[in-house]
Amino acid sequence: IILMNDTDVQSIIDAMQRHVKYGDAAFLTTACCGTLANLAIHMDQSHKRLLNEGGVATIINAMLSHQDSKEVQVEGCTALANLSAIRDVRMAVLQNGGVDSLLSAMYSFPDECVLQG
């Protein structure tokens, strides 16, 4: 398995931060959240620190900016869930309003089984 380095993970976060304000960036945002969700399963501590320091807030902001996109909500929730396996990251999710974002996604897409648990 080839894992990304800190620079690669930061590039994903930077791309999300640059494009989160554009409504037509839902496809990019979905792809970035999905990549972070998958990487979260295999990340080492330095990657998790990097996400804790800005990635969690970026994922949550992306979910808020694309509330009408089921795909962004699914990938964002998956990323937050996978990252929340680490206590420090779980705290960042709580402190950045992640619970409200997760509940909003669940409410907005009641027929999406991934969001309903």
PDB file as gemmi writes it, atoms N, CA and C in Angstrom:
CRYST1    1.000    1.000    1.000  90.00  90.00  90.00 P 1                      
ATOM      1  N   ILE A   1       0.847  -1.179   0.000  1.00  0.00           N  
ATOM      2  CA  ILE A   1       0.000   0.000   0.000  1.00  0.00           C  
ATOM      3  C   ILE A   1       0.885   1.231   0.000  1.00  0.00           C  
ATOM      4  N   ILE A   2       0.613   2.136  -0.894  1.00  0.00           N  
ATOM      5  CA  ILE A   2       1.340   3.406  -0.936  1.00  0.00           C  
ATOM      6  C   ILE A   2       0.455   4.459  -0.288  1.00  0.00           C  
ATOM      7  N   LEU A   3       0.932   5.005   0.803  1.00  0.00           N  
ATOM      8  CA  LEU A   3       0.180   6.036   1.504  1.00  0.00           C  
ATOM      9  C   LEU A   3       0.705   7.407   1.118  1.00  0.00           C  
ATOM     10  N   MET A   4      -0.157   8.367   1.191  1.00  0.00           N  
ATOM     11  CA  MET A   4       0.237   9.730   0.856  1.00  0.00           C  
ATOM     12  C   MET A   4       1.070  10.318   1.982  1.00  0.00           C  
ATOM     13  N   ASN A   5       1.907  11.279   1.618  1.00  0.00           N  
ATOM     14  CA  ASN A   5       2.673  11.967   2.649  1.00  0.00           C  
ATOM     15  C   ASN A   5       1.904  13.206   3.108  1.00  0.00           C  
ATOM     16  N   ASP A   6       2.449  13.914   4.085  1.00  0.00           N  
ATOM     17  CA  ASP A   6       1.773  15.086   4.640  1.00  0.00           C  
ATOM     18  C   ASP A   6       1.470  16.130   3.579  1.00  0.00           C  
ATOM     19  N   THR A   7       2.390  16.318   2.641  1.00  0.00           N  
ATOM     20  CA  THR A   7       2.187  17.314   1.592  1.00  0.00           C  
ATOM     21  C   THR A   7       0.991  16.952   0.726  1.00  0.00           C  
ATOM     22  N   ASP A   8       0.839  15.674   0.406  1.00  0.00           N  
ATOM     23  CA  ASP A   8      -0.298  15.233  -0.404  1.00  0.00           C  
ATOM     24  C   ASP A   8      -1.616  15.458   0.326  1.00  0.00           C  
ATOM     25  N   VAL A   9      -1.656  15.111   1.595  1.00  0.00           N  
ATOM     26  CA  VAL A   9      -2.871  15.305   2.380  1.00  0.00           C  
ATOM     27  C   VAL A   9      -3.181  16.800   2.486  1.00  0.00           C  
ATOM     28  N   GLN A  10      -2.167  17.604   2.706  1.00  0.00           N  
ATOM     29  CA  GLN A  10      -2.371  19.056   2.786  1.00  0.00           C  
ATOM     30  C   GLN A  10      -2.873  19.605   1.455  1.00  0.00           C  
ATOM     31  N   SER A  11      -2.422  19.047   0.347  1.00  0.00           N  
ATOM     32  CA  SER A  11      -2.892  19.484  -0.978  1.00  0.00           C  
ATOM     33  C   SER A  11      -4.389  19.218  -1.146  1.00  0.00           C  
ATOM     34  N   ILE A  12      -4.849  18.091  -0.641  1.00  0.00           N  
ATOM     35  CA  ILE A  12      -6.283  17.780  -0.703  1.00  0.00           C  
ATOM     36  C   ILE A  12      -7.063  18.799   0.119  1.00  0.00           C  
ATOM     37  N   ILE A  13      -6.590  19.062   1.323  1.00  0.00           N  
ATOM     38  CA  ILE A  13      -7.258  20.033   2.198  1.00  0.00           C  
ATOM     39  C   ILE A  13      -7.248  21.414   1.564  1.00  0.00           C  
ATOM     40  N   ASP A  14      -6.114  21.813   0.989  1.00  0.00           N  
ATOM     41  CA  ASP A  14      -6.016  23.125   0.333  1.00  0.00           C  
ATOM     42  C   ASP A  14      -6.995  23.242  -0.836  1.00  0.00           C  
ATOM     43  N   ALA A  15      -7.103  22.191  -1.635  1.00  0.00           N  
ATOM     44  CA  ALA A  15      -8.033  22.201  -2.773  1.00  0.00           C  
ATOM     45  C   ALA A  15      -9.468  22.375  -2.287  1.00  0.00           C  
ATOM     46  N   MET A  16      -9.809  21.677  -1.219  1.00  0.00           N  
ATOM     47  CA  MET A  16     -11.157  21.815  -0.668  1.00  0.00           C  
ATOM     48  C   MET A  16     -11.398  23.235  -0.166  1.00  0.00           C  
ATOM     49  N   GLN A  17     -10.420  23.805   0.515  1.00  0.00           N  
ATOM     50  CA  GLN A  17     -10.579  25.154   1.053  1.00  0.00           C  
ATOM     51  C   GLN A  17     -10.718  26.189  -0.053  1.00  0.00           C  
ATOM     52  N   ARG A  18      -9.986  25.996  -1.155  1.00  0.00           N  
ATOM     53  CA  ARG A  18     -10.061  26.946  -2.268  1.00  0.00           C  
ATOM     54  C   ARG A  18     -11.389  26.866  -3.010  1.00  0.00           C  
ATOM     55  N   HIS A  19     -11.968  25.686  -3.090  1.00  0.00           N  
ATOM     56  CA  HIS A  19     -13.134  25.490  -3.940  1.00  0.00           C  
ATOM     57  C   HIS A  19     -14.443  25.311  -3.185  1.00  0.00           C  
ATOM     58  N   VAL A  20     -14.402  25.306  -1.880  1.00  0.00           N  
ATOM     59  CA  VAL A  20     -15.610  25.035  -1.103  1.00  0.00           C  
ATOM     60  C   VAL A  20     -16.688  26.084  -1.361  1.00  0.00           C  
ATOM     61  N   LYS A  21     -16.313  27.300  -1.698  1.00  0.00           N  
ATOM     62  CA  LYS A  21     -17.303  28.357  -1.884  1.00  0.00           C  
ATOM     63  C   LYS A  21     -18.015  28.294  -3.230  1.00  0.00           C  
ATOM     64  N   TYR A  22     -17.559  27.456  -4.133  1.00  0.00           N  
ATOM     65  CA  TYR A  22     -18.173  27.357  -5.452  1.00  0.00           C  
ATOM     66  C   TYR A  22     -19.182  26.222  -5.471  1.00  0.00           C  
ATOM     67  N   GLY A  23     -20.410  26.555  -5.821  1.00  0.00           N  
ATOM     68  CA  GLY A  23     -21.465  25.550  -5.844  1.00  0.00           C  
ATOM     69  C   GLY A  23     -21.204  24.421  -6.821  1.00  0.00           C  
ATOM     70  N   ASP A  24     -20.473  24.702  -7.882  1.00  0.00           N  
ATOM     71  CA  ASP A  24     -20.209  23.669  -8.884  1.00  0.00           C  
ATOM     72  C   ASP A  24     -19.022  22.794  -8.507  1.00  0.00           C  
ATOM     73  N   ALA A  25     -18.492  22.978  -7.326  1.00  0.00           N  
ATOM     74  CA  ALA A  25     -17.338  22.187  -6.881  1.00  0.00           C  
ATOM     75  C   ALA A  25     -17.759  20.961  -6.082  1.00  0.00           C  
ATOM     76  N   ALA A  26     -19.030  20.602  -6.137  1.00  0.00           N  
ATOM     77  CA  ALA A  26     -19.501  19.458  -5.357  1.00  0.00           C  
ATOM     78  C   ALA A  26     -18.796  18.168  -5.773  1.00  0.00           C  
ATOM     79  N   PHE A  27     -18.523  18.018  -7.067  1.00  0.00           N  
ATOM     80  CA  PHE A  27     -17.839  16.809  -7.526  1.00  0.00           C  
ATOM     81  C   PHE A  27     -16.443  16.729  -6.921  1.00  0.00           C  
ATOM     82  N   LEU A  28     -15.691  17.839  -6.966  1.00  0.00           N  
ATOM     83  CA  LEU A  28     -14.351  17.879  -6.379  1.00  0.00           C  
ATOM     84  C   LEU A  28     -14.420  17.637  -4.878  1.00  0.00           C  
ATOM     85  N   THR A  29     -15.371  18.272  -4.237  1.00  0.00           N  
ATOM     86  CA  THR A  29     -15.514  18.131  -2.796  1.00  0.00           C  
ATOM     87  C   THR A  29     -15.853  16.687  -2.416  1.00  0.00           C  
ATOM     88  N   THR A  30     -16.712  16.055  -3.190  1.00  0.00           N  
ATOM     89  CA  THR A  30     -17.045  14.655  -2.951  1.00  0.00           C  
ATOM     90  C   THR A  30     -15.801  13.784  -3.069  1.00  0.00           C  
ATOM     91  N   ALA A  31     -15.028  14.013  -4.120  1.00  0.00           N  
ATOM     92  CA  ALA A  31     -13.815  13.221  -4.339  1.00  0.00           C  
ATOM     93  C   ALA A  31     -12.808  13.433  -3.212  1.00  0.00           C  
ATOM     94  N   CYS A  32     -12.638  14.676  -2.782  1.00  0.00           N  
ATOM     95  CA  CYS A  32     -11.683  14.961  -1.701  1.00  0.00           C  
ATOM     96  C   CYS A  32     -12.127  14.333  -0.385  1.00  0.00           C  
ATOM     97  N   CYS A  33     -13.404  14.474  -0.054  1.00  0.00           N  
ATOM     98  CA  CYS A  33     -13.911  13.862   1.185  1.00  0.00           C  
ATOM     99  C   CYS A  33     -13.772  12.346   1.129  1.00  0.00           C  
ATOM    100  N   GLY A  34     -14.066  11.771  -0.029  1.00  0.00           N  
ATOM    101  CA  GLY A  34     -13.936  10.325  -0.183  1.00  0.00           C  
ATOM    102  C   GLY A  34     -12.502   9.864  -0.030  1.00  0.00           C  
ATOM    103  N   THR A  35     -11.570  10.632  -0.592  1.00  0.00           N  
ATOM    104  CA  THR A  35     -10.152  10.295  -0.459  1.00  0.00           C  
ATOM    105  C   THR A  35      -9.723  10.373   0.996  1.00  0.00           C  
ATOM    106  N   LEU A  36     -10.120  11.433   1.684  1.00  0.00           N  
ATOM    107  CA  LEU A  36      -9.770  11.561   3.103  1.00  0.00           C  
ATOM    108  C   LEU A  36     -10.424  10.468   3.942  1.00  0.00           C  
ATOM    109  N   ALA A  37     -11.641  10.084   3.583  1.00  0.00           N  
ATOM    110  CA  ALA A  37     -12.318   8.999   4.303  1.00  0.00           C  
ATOM    111  C   ALA A  37     -11.534   7.697   4.168  1.00  0.00           C  
ATOM    112  N   ASN A  38     -11.081   7.413   2.961  1.00  0.00           N  
ATOM    113  CA  ASN A  38     -10.312   6.187   2.735  1.00  0.00           C  
ATOM    114  C   ASN A  38      -8.938   6.251   3.395  1.00  0.00           C  
ATOM    115  N   LEU A  39      -8.293   7.390   3.300  1.00  0.00           N  
ATOM    116  CA  LEU A  39      -6.973   7.530   3.908  1.00  0.00           C  
ATOM    117  C   LEU A  39      -7.031   7.445   5.427  1.00  0.00           C  
ATOM    118  N   ALA A  40      -8.124   7.890   5.997  1.00  0.00           N  
ATOM    119  CA  ALA A  40      -8.247   7.908   7.453  1.00  0.00           C  
ATOM    120  C   ALA A  40      -8.109   6.515   8.048  1.00  0.00           C  
ATOM    121  N   ILE A  41      -8.453   5.515   7.291  1.00  0.00           N  
ATOM    122  CA  ILE A  41      -8.368   4.142   7.782  1.00  0.00           C  
ATOM    123  C   ILE A  41      -6.912   3.707   7.938  1.00  0.00           C  
ATOM    124  N   HIS A  42      -6.025   4.259   7.127  1.00  0.00           N  
ATOM    125  CA  HIS A  42      -4.627   3.819   7.090  1.00  0.00           C  
ATOM    126  C   HIS A  42      -3.627   4.886   7.524  1.00  0.00           C  
ATOM    127  N   MET A  43      -4.096   6.003   8.009  1.00  0.00           N  
ATOM    128  CA  MET A  43      -3.198   7.113   8.306  1.00  0.00           C  
ATOM    129  C   MET A  43      -2.357   6.869   9.545  1.00  0.00           C  
ATOM    130  N   ASP A  44      -1.148   7.409   9.513  1.00  0.00           N  
ATOM    131  CA  ASP A  44      -0.324   7.391  10.718  1.00  0.00           C  
ATOM    132  C   ASP A  44      -0.622   8.657  11.519  1.00  0.00           C  
ATOM    133  N   GLN A  45       0.023   8.789  12.657  1.00  0.00           N  
ATOM    134  CA  GLN A  45      -0.283   9.900  13.568  1.00  0.00           C  
ATOM    135  C   GLN A  45      -0.023  11.272  12.958  1.00  0.00           C  
ATOM    136  N   SER A  46       1.007  11.406  12.121  1.00  0.00           N  
ATOM    137  CA  SER A  46       1.289  12.725  11.556  1.00  0.00           C  
ATOM    138  C   SER A  46       0.174  13.160  10.616  1.00  0.00           C  
ATOM    139  N   HIS A  47      -0.378  12.224   9.857  1.00  0.00           N  
ATOM    140  CA  HIS A  47      -1.506  12.554   8.996  1.00  0.00           C  
ATOM    141  C   HIS A  47      -2.717  12.950   9.835  1.00  0.00           C  
ATOM    142  N   LYS A  48      -2.943  12.223  10.900  1.00  0.00           N  
ATOM    143  CA  LYS A  48      -4.094  12.517  11.750  1.00  0.00           C  
ATOM    144  C   LYS A  48      -3.949  13.890  12.400  1.00  0.00           C  
ATOM    145  N   ARG A  49      -2.745  14.236  12.791  1.00  0.00           N  
ATOM    146  CA  ARG A  49      -2.505  15.571  13.343  1.00  0.00           C  
ATOM    147  C   ARG A  49      -2.825  16.635  12.301  1.00  0.00           C  
ATOM    148  N   LEU A  50      -2.393  16.404  11.084  1.00  0.00           N  
ATOM    149  CA  LEU A  50      -2.624  17.355  10.005  1.00  0.00           C  
ATOM    150  C   LEU A  50      -4.124  17.559   9.797  1.00  0.00           C  
ATOM    151  N   LEU A  51      -4.868  16.486   9.779  1.00  0.00           N  
ATOM    152  CA  LEU A  51      -6.310  16.595   9.609  1.00  0.00           C  
ATOM    153  C   LEU A  51      -6.955  17.267  10.801  1.00  0.00           C  
ATOM    154  N   ASN A  52      -6.461  16.962  11.975  1.00  0.00           N  
ATOM    155  CA  ASN A  52      -6.983  17.574  13.187  1.00  0.00           C  
ATOM    156  C   ASN A  52      -6.780  19.084  13.167  1.00  0.00           C  
ATOM    157  N   GLU A  53      -5.703  19.525  12.555  1.00  0.00           N  
ATOM    158  CA  GLU A  53      -5.363  20.949  12.559  1.00  0.00           C  
ATOM    159  C   GLU A  53      -6.041  21.750  11.451  1.00  0.00           C  
ATOM    160  N   GLY A  54      -6.832  21.154  10.639  1.00  0.00           N  
ATOM    161  CA  GLY A  54      -7.515  21.922   9.597  1.00  0.00           C  
ATOM    162  C   GLY A  54      -8.417  21.087   8.722  1.00  0.00           C  
ATOM    163  N   GLY A  55      -8.132  19.827   8.615  1.00  0.00           N  
ATOM    164  CA  GLY A  55      -8.914  18.974   7.743  1.00  0.00           C  
ATOM    165  C   GLY A  55     -10.325  18.737   8.237  1.00  0.00           C  
ATOM    166  N   VAL A  56     -10.475  18.556   9.533  1.00  0.00           N  
ATOM    167  CA  VAL A  56     -11.809  18.310  10.087  1.00  0.00           C  
ATOM    168  C   VAL A  56     -12.703  19.518   9.820  1.00  0.00           C  
ATOM    169  N   ALA A  57     -12.217  20.710  10.122  1.00  0.00           N  
ATOM    170  CA  ALA A  57     -12.997  21.925   9.875  1.00  0.00           C  
ATOM    171  C   ALA A  57     -13.304  22.087   8.391  1.00  0.00           C  
ATOM    172  N   THR A  58     -12.361  21.722   7.542  1.00  0.00           N  
ATOM    173  CA  THR A  58     -12.570  21.826   6.098  1.00  0.00           C  
ATOM    174  C   THR A  58     -13.661  20.872   5.633  1.00  0.00           C  
ATOM    175  N   ILE A  59     -13.654  19.652   6.141  1.00  0.00           N  
ATOM    176  CA  ILE A  59     -14.702  18.691   5.785  1.00  0.00           C  
ATOM    177  C   ILE A  59     -16.064  19.218   6.234  1.00  0.00           C  
ATOM    178  N   ILE A  60     -16.143  19.709   7.451  1.00  0.00           N  
ATOM    179  CA  ILE A  60     -17.407  20.234   7.978  1.00  0.00           C  
ATOM    180  C   ILE A  60     -17.869  21.442   7.162  1.00  0.00           C  
ATOM    181  N   ASN A  61     -16.955  22.343   6.841  1.00  0.00           N  
ATOM    182  CA  ASN A  61     -17.313  23.504   6.010  1.00  0.00           C  
ATOM    183  C   ASN A  61     -17.807  23.070   4.637  1.00  0.00           C  
ATOM    184  N   ALA A  62     -17.185  22.047   4.082  1.00  0.00           N  
ATOM    185  CA  ALA A  62     -17.625  21.530   2.780  1.00  0.00           C  
ATOM    186  C   ALA A  62     -19.050  20.984   2.879  1.00  0.00           C  
ATOM    187  N   MET A  63     -19.329  20.269   3.958  1.00  0.00           N  
ATOM    188  CA  MET A  63     -20.674  19.732   4.150  1.00  0.00           C  
ATOM    189  C   MET A  63     -21.692  20.861   4.287  1.00  0.00           C  
ATOM    190  N   LEU A  64     -21.329  21.925   4.985  1.00  0.00           N  
ATOM    191  CA  LEU A  64     -22.224  23.070   5.133  1.00  0.00           C  
ATOM    192  C   LEU A  64     -22.441  23.795   3.810  1.00  0.00           C  
ATOM    193  N   SER A  65     -21.399  23.878   2.999  1.00  0.00           N  
ATOM    194  CA  SER A  65     -21.490  24.580   1.713  1.00  0.00           C  
ATOM    195  C   SER A  65     -22.243  23.788   0.651  1.00  0.00           C  
ATOM    196  N   HIS A  66     -22.328  22.482   0.828  1.00  0.00           N  
ATOM    197  CA  HIS A  66     -22.975  21.614  -0.164  1.00  0.00           C  
ATOM    198  C   HIS A  66     -24.055  20.766   0.505  1.00  0.00           C  
ATOM    199  N   GLN A  67     -24.921  21.444   1.267  1.00  0.00           N  
ATOM    200  CA  GLN A  67     -25.946  20.722   2.015  1.00  0.00           C  
ATOM    201  C   GLN A  67     -26.940  19.990   1.123  1.00  0.00           C  
ATOM    202  N   ASP A  68     -27.058  20.432  -0.125  1.00  0.00           N  
ATOM    203  CA  ASP A  68     -28.002  19.795  -1.041  1.00  0.00           C  
ATOM    204  C   ASP A  68     -27.390  18.630  -1.820  1.00  0.00           C  
ATOM    205  N   SER A  69     -26.113  18.355  -1.598  1.00  0.00           N  
ATOM    206  CA  SER A  69     -25.433  17.275  -2.302  1.00  0.00           C  
ATOM    207  C   SER A  69     -25.362  16.031  -1.426  1.00  0.00           C  
ATOM    208  N   LYS A  70     -26.138  15.042  -1.791  1.00  0.00           N  
ATOM    209  CA  LYS A  70     -26.120  13.789  -1.032  1.00  0.00           C  
ATOM    210  C   LYS A  70     -24.729  13.171  -1.041  1.00  0.00           C  
ATOM    211  N   GLU A  71     -24.042  13.261  -2.177  1.00  0.00           N  
ATOM    212  CA  GLU A  71     -22.717  12.656  -2.305  1.00  0.00           C  
ATOM    213  C   GLU A  71     -21.718  13.304  -1.351  1.00  0.00           C  
ATOM    214  N   VAL A  72     -21.731  14.648  -1.276  1.00  0.00           N  
ATOM    215  CA  VAL A  72     -20.823  15.342  -0.355  1.00  0.00           C  
ATOM    216  C   VAL A  72     -21.159  14.952   1.081  1.00  0.00           C  
ATOM    217  N   GLN A  73     -22.445  14.880   1.404  1.00  0.00           N  
ATOM    218  CA  GLN A  73     -22.847  14.539   2.764  1.00  0.00           C  
ATOM    219  C   GLN A  73     -22.403  13.117   3.134  1.00  0.00           C  
ATOM    220  N   VAL A  74     -22.576  12.187   2.211  1.00  0.00           N  
ATOM    221  CA  VAL A  74     -22.175  10.804   2.488  1.00  0.00           C  
ATOM    222  C   VAL A  74     -20.668  10.708   2.690  1.00  0.00           C  
ATOM    223  N   GLU A  75     -19.904  11.288   1.775  1.00  0.00           N  
ATOM    224  CA  GLU A  75     -18.439  11.193   1.885  1.00  0.00           C  
ATOM    225  C   GLU A  75     -17.922  11.997   3.073  1.00  0.00           C  
ATOM    226  N   GLY A  76     -18.527  13.145   3.342  1.00  0.00           N  
ATOM    227  CA  GLY A  76     -18.123  13.943   4.495  1.00  0.00           C  
ATOM    228  C   GLY A  76     -18.389  13.208   5.802  1.00  0.00           C  
ATOM    229  N   CYS A  77     -19.571  12.615   5.922  1.00  0.00           N  
ATOM    230  CA  CYS A  77     -19.903  11.847   7.128  1.00  0.00           C  
ATOM    231  C   CYS A  77     -18.979  10.640   7.281  1.00  0.00           C  
ATOM    232  N   THR A  78     -18.686   9.981   6.168  1.00  0.00           N  
ATOM    233  CA  THR A  78     -17.789   8.830   6.221  1.00  0.00           C  
ATOM    234  C   THR A  78     -16.404   9.249   6.672  1.00  0.00           C  
ATOM    235  N   ALA A  79     -15.915  10.371   6.129  1.00  0.00           N  
ATOM    236  CA  ALA A  79     -14.593  10.868   6.531  1.00  0.00           C  
ATOM    237  C   ALA A  79     -14.575  11.202   8.020  1.00  0.00           C  
ATOM    238  N   LEU A  80     -15.599  11.901   8.493  1.00  0.00           N  
ATOM    239  CA  LEU A  80     -15.644  12.262   9.917  1.00  0.00           C  
ATOM    240  C   LEU A  80     -15.741  11.020  10.797  1.00  0.00           C  
ATOM    241  N   ALA A  81     -16.522  10.056  10.372  1.00  0.00           N  
ATOM    242  CA  ALA A  81     -16.651   8.817  11.155  1.00  0.00           C  
ATOM    243  C   ALA A  81     -15.317   8.077  11.222  1.00  0.00           C  
ATOM    244  N   ASN A  82     -14.654   7.944  10.079  1.00  0.00           N  
ATOM    245  CA  ASN A  82     -13.370   7.237  10.066  1.00  0.00           C  
ATOM    246  C   ASN A  82     -12.315   7.975  10.872  1.00  0.00           C  
ATOM    247  N   LEU A  83     -12.291   9.283  10.764  1.00  0.00           N  
ATOM    248  CA  LEU A  83     -11.315  10.072  11.514  1.00  0.00           C  
ATOM    249  C   LEU A  83     -11.602  10.056  13.009  1.00  0.00           C  
ATOM    250  N   SER A  84     -12.863   9.901  13.363  1.00  0.00           N  
ATOM    251  CA  SER A  84     -13.258   9.943  14.776  1.00  0.00           C  
ATOM    252  C   SER A  84     -12.804   8.729  15.569  1.00  0.00           C  
ATOM    253  N   ALA A  85     -12.177   7.791  14.917  1.00  0.00           N  
ATOM    254  CA  ALA A  85     -11.619   6.651  15.645  1.00  0.00           C  
ATOM    255  C   ALA A  85     -10.488   7.097  16.566  1.00  0.00           C  
ATOM    256  N   ILE A  86      -9.916   8.252  16.300  1.00  0.00           N  
ATOM    257  CA  ILE A  86      -8.833   8.819  17.112  1.00  0.00           C  
ATOM    258  C   ILE A  86      -9.433   9.870  18.045  1.00  0.00           C  
ATOM    259  N   ARG A  87      -9.178   9.739  19.325  1.00  0.00           N  
ATOM    260  CA  ARG A  87      -9.783  10.619  20.330  1.00  0.00           C  
ATOM    261  C   ARG A  87      -9.565  12.096  20.030  1.00  0.00           C  
ATOM    262  N   ASP A  88      -8.349  12.501  19.700  1.00  0.00           N  
ATOM    263  CA  ASP A  88      -8.071  13.915  19.448  1.00  0.00           C  
ATOM    264  C   ASP A  88      -8.859  14.444  18.256  1.00  0.00           C  
ATOM    265  N   VAL A  89      -8.973  13.627  17.239  1.00  0.00           N  
ATOM    266  CA  VAL A  89      -9.737  14.044  16.061  1.00  0.00           C  
ATOM    267  C   VAL A  89     -11.222  14.090  16.400  1.00  0.00           C  
ATOM    268  N   ARG A  90     -11.673  13.143  17.202  1.00  0.00           N  
ATOM    269  CA  ARG A  90     -13.070  13.133  17.648  1.00  0.00           C  
ATOM    270  C   ARG A  90     -13.394  14.446  18.360  1.00  0.00           C  
ATOM    271  N   MET A  91     -12.475  14.935  19.153  1.00  0.00           N  
ATOM    272  CA  MET A  91     -12.683  16.215  19.845  1.00  0.00           C  
ATOM    273  C   MET A  91     -12.769  17.361  18.844  1.00  0.00           C  
ATOM    274  N   ALA A  92     -11.947  17.323  17.799  1.00  0.00           N  
ATOM    275  CA  ALA A  92     -11.998  18.367  16.764  1.00  0.00           C  
ATOM    276  C   ALA A  92     -13.344  18.340  16.046  1.00  0.00           C  
ATOM    277  N   VAL A  93     -13.881  17.144  15.814  1.00  0.00           N  
ATOM    278  CA  VAL A  93     -15.197  17.024  15.182  1.00  0.00           C  
ATOM    279  C   VAL A  93     -16.247  17.694  16.071  1.00  0.00           C  
ATOM    280  N   LEU A  94     -16.205  17.402  17.357  1.00  0.00           N  
ATOM    281  CA  LEU A  94     -17.161  18.010  18.294  1.00  0.00           C  
ATOM    282  C   LEU A  94     -17.001  19.524  18.351  1.00  0.00           C  
ATOM    283  N   GLN A  95     -15.769  20.002  18.455  1.00  0.00           N  
ATOM    284  CA  GLN A  95     -15.500  21.430  18.617  1.00  0.00           C  
ATOM    285  C   GLN A  95     -15.806  22.249  17.368  1.00  0.00           C  
ATOM    286  N   ASN A  96     -15.809  21.614  16.207  1.00  0.00           N  
ATOM    287  CA  ASN A  96     -16.059  22.337  14.955  1.00  0.00           C  
ATOM    288  C   ASN A  96     -17.491  22.186  14.448  1.00  0.00           C  
ATOM    289  N   GLY A  97     -18.377  21.667  15.261  1.00  0.00           N  
ATOM    290  CA  GLY A  97     -19.779  21.547  14.870  1.00  0.00           C  
ATOM    291  C   GLY A  97     -20.086  20.331  14.021  1.00  0.00           C  
ATOM    292  N   GLY A  98     -19.255  19.329  14.103  1.00  0.00           N  
ATOM    293  CA  GLY A  98     -19.438  18.133  13.293  1.00  0.00           C  
ATOM    294  C   GLY A  98     -20.701  17.360  13.608  1.00  0.00           C  
ATOM    295  N   VAL A  99     -21.098  17.335  14.872  1.00  0.00           N  
ATOM    296  CA  VAL A  99     -22.309  16.599  15.242  1.00  0.00           C  
ATOM    297  C   VAL A  99     -23.522  17.226  14.564  1.00  0.00           C  
ATOM    298  N   ASP A 100     -23.597  18.543  14.563  1.00  0.00           N  
ATOM    299  CA  ASP A 100     -24.712  19.221  13.888  1.00  0.00           C  
ATOM    300  C   ASP A 100     -24.705  18.923  12.392  1.00  0.00           C  
ATOM    301  N   SER A 101     -23.513  18.888  11.788  1.00  0.00           N  
ATOM    302  CA  SER A 101     -23.413  18.572  10.361  1.00  0.00           C  
ATOM    303  C   SER A 101     -23.863  17.146  10.076  1.00  0.00           C  
ATOM    304  N   LEU A 102     -23.455  16.218  10.931  1.00  0.00           N  
ATOM    305  CA  LEU A 102     -23.870  14.826  10.762  1.00  0.00           C  
ATOM    306  C   LEU A 102     -25.387  14.685  10.904  1.00  0.00           C  
ATOM    307  N   LEU A 103     -25.953  15.318  11.906  1.00  0.00           N  
ATOM    308  CA  LEU A 103     -27.404  15.242  12.117  1.00  0.00           C  
ATOM    309  C   LEU A 103     -28.167  15.906  10.970  1.00  0.00           C  
ATOM    310  N   SER A 104     -27.646  17.017  10.485  1.00  0.00           N  
ATOM    311  CA  SER A 104     -28.276  17.701   9.354  1.00  0.00           C  
ATOM    312  C   SER A 104     -28.282  16.816   8.112  1.00  0.00           C  
ATOM    313  N   ALA A 105     -27.169  16.140   7.863  1.00  0.00           N  
ATOM    314  CA  ALA A 105     -27.092  15.233   6.711  1.00  0.00           C  
ATOM    315  C   ALA A 105     -28.090  14.093   6.860  1.00  0.00           C  
ATOM    316  N   MET A 106     -28.193  13.550   8.061  1.00  0.00           N  
ATOM    317  CA  MET A 106     -29.136  12.463   8.307  1.00  0.00           C  
ATOM    318  C   MET A 106     -30.576  12.921   8.081  1.00  0.00           C  
ATOM    319  N   TYR A 107     -30.887  14.118   8.540  1.00  0.00           N  
ATOM    320  CA  TYR A 107     -32.226  14.663   8.392  1.00  0.00           C  
ATOM    321  C   TYR A 107     -32.544  14.997   6.930  1.00  0.00           C  
ATOM    322  N   SER A 108     -31.559  15.531   6.219  1.00  0.00           N  
ATOM    323  CA  SER A 108     -31.764  15.955   4.829  1.00  0.00           C  
ATOM    324  C   SER A 108     -31.932  14.794   3.868  1.00  0.00           C  
ATOM    325  N   PHE A 109     -31.332  13.657   4.192  1.00  0.00           N  
ATOM    326  CA  PHE A 109     -31.368  12.500   3.302  1.00  0.00           C  
ATOM    327  C   PHE A 109     -31.813  11.252   4.075  1.00  0.00           C  
ATOM    328  N   PRO A 110     -33.093  11.214   4.465  1.00  0.00           N  
ATOM    329  CA  PRO A 110     -33.570  10.124   5.309  1.00  0.00           C  
ATOM    330  C   PRO A 110     -33.555   8.745   4.621  1.00  0.00           C  
ATOM    331  N   ASP A 111     -33.504   8.730   3.303  1.00  0.00           N  
ATOM    332  CA  ASP A 111     -33.515   7.457   2.585  1.00  0.00           C  
ATOM    333  C   ASP A 111     -32.113   6.955   2.264  1.00  0.00           C  
ATOM    334  N   GLU A 112     -31.083   7.700   2.658  1.00  0.00           N  
ATOM    335  CA  GLU A 112     -29.694   7.287   2.382  1.00  0.00           C  
ATOM    336  C   GLU A 112     -29.220   6.416   3.534  1.00  0.00           C  
ATOM    337  N   CYS A 113     -29.118   5.113   3.281  1.00  0.00           N  
ATOM    338  CA  CYS A 113     -28.795   4.166   4.353  1.00  0.00           C  
ATOM    339  C   CYS A 113     -27.412   4.411   4.960  1.00  0.00           C  
ATOM    340  N   VAL A 114     -26.466   4.910   4.183  1.00  0.00           N  
ATOM    341  CA  VAL A 114     -25.128   5.185   4.733  1.00  0.00           C  
ATOM    342  C   VAL A 114     -25.211   6.258   5.813  1.00  0.00           C  
ATOM    343  N   LEU A 115     -26.073   7.239   5.615  1.00  0.00           N  
ATOM    344  CA  LEU A 115     -26.204   8.313   6.591  1.00  0.00           C  
ATOM    345  C   LEU A 115     -27.054   7.917   7.798  1.00  0.00           C  
ATOM    346  N   GLN A 116     -27.878   6.927   7.641  1.00  0.00           N  
ATOM    347  CA  GLN A 116     -28.773   6.535   8.729  1.00  0.00           C  
ATOM    348  C   GLN A 116     -28.168   5.496   9.659  1.00  0.00           C  
ATOM    349  N   GLY A 117     -26.958   5.082   9.359  1.00  0.00           N  
ATOM    350  CA  GLY A 117     -26.268   4.177  10.263  1.00  0.00           C  
ATOM    351  C   GLY A 117     -26.411   2.765   9.872  1.00  0.00           C  
TER     352      GLY A 117                                                      
END                                                                             
